[in-house]
Amino acid sequence: MQLEIRNYYEVLLMEILADEGLFEELPEDYIADLSCVTLNQLPVRYVRHLVDTYFFEDFNELQEMKAEIQAALEKSRAFLKANLHKKMQEQQESE
């Protein structure tokens, strides 16, 4: 049996990344890492049907969720940038 459930934070994150044009700008591996690091900072909110969620969601709650995602996304970008810089330094030192 396969259940049709989704993490609503994941759906919203993908919408934000698409709205910012990041799918076209960044490599798929980076987007995957960025998404994982971001989602690991957020709570989960499982939903069955996105249509129902869009219809019944509270505007203020949605704005709060999007703000949480933006904050987590910025932390994730900084984390990945710092790790990339550290990795590049280690590679230069080993050469």
C-alpha positions in Angstrom: 0.0 0.0 0.0 1.3 3.4 -0.9 -0.1 6.4 1.0 -0.4 9.8 -0.6 1.1 12.0 2.1 3.6 14.9 1.8 5.5 17.2 4.1 4.0 20.6 3.5 7.2 22.4 4.4 8.9 20.5 1.5 6.2 21.6 -0.9 6.6 25.3 0.2 10.4 25.1 0.0 10.2 23.8 -3.6 7.8 26.7 -4.4 10.3 29.2 -2.9 13.2 27.7 -4.7 11.3 27.8 -8.0 10.1 31.4 -7.4 13.7 32.5 -6.8 14.8 30.8 -10.0 17.3 28.6 -8.3 16.4 25.4 -10.2 17.7 27.1 -13.3 20.7 28.7 -11.7 22.2 26.1 -9.5 23.4 22.5 -10.0 20.9 19.7 -9.0 23.3 18.3 -6.4 23.6 21.7 -4.7 19.8 22.1 -4.7 19.4 18.7 -3.1 22.0 19.5 -0.4 20.4 22.9 0.2 16.9 21.4 0.5 18.0 18.6 2.9 19.9 21.0 5.2 17.0 23.4 5.1 14.3 20.8 5.8 16.3 19.3 8.7 15.9 22.6 10.5 12.1 22.7 10.1 9.3 20.9 11.7 7.2 18.5 9.6 3.6 19.0 8.7 2.2 16.1 6.8 -0.8 16.6 4.5 -2.8 14.3 2.3 -4.2 16.6 -0.3 -2.5 19.9 -1.3 -5.8 21.1 -2.7 -7.4 20.9 0.7 -4.4 22.5 2.3 -4.5 25.5 -0.1 -8.2 25.9 0.5 -8.2 25.6 4.3 -4.9 27.2 5.2 -4.8 30.3 7.3 -3.0 33.2 5.6 -1.1 34.2 8.7 0.0 30.7 9.4 1.2 30.3 5.8 3.2 33.5 6.1 4.8 32.3 9.3 5.7 29.0 7.7 7.3 30.8 4.7 9.2 33.0 7.1 10.5 29.9 8.9 11.6 28.4 5.6 13.4 31.6 4.5 15.3 31.8 7.8 16.3 28.1 7.5 17.2 28.6 3.9 19.6 31.5 4.7 21.2 29.4 7.5 21.6 26.5 5.1 23.2 28.7 2.4 25.7 30.0 4.9 26.4 26.5 6.2 27.0 25.1 2.7 29.2 28.1 1.7 31.3 27.7 4.8 31.8 24.0 4.2 32.6 24.5 0.6 35.2 27.2 1.5 36.7 24.9 4.2 36.8 22.0 1.7 38.6 24.1 -0.9 41.2 25.2 1.6 41.8 21.6 2.6 42.3 20.7 -1.0 44.7 23.5 -1.6 46.7 22.6 1.5 47.0 19.0 0.4 48.4 19.9 -3.1 
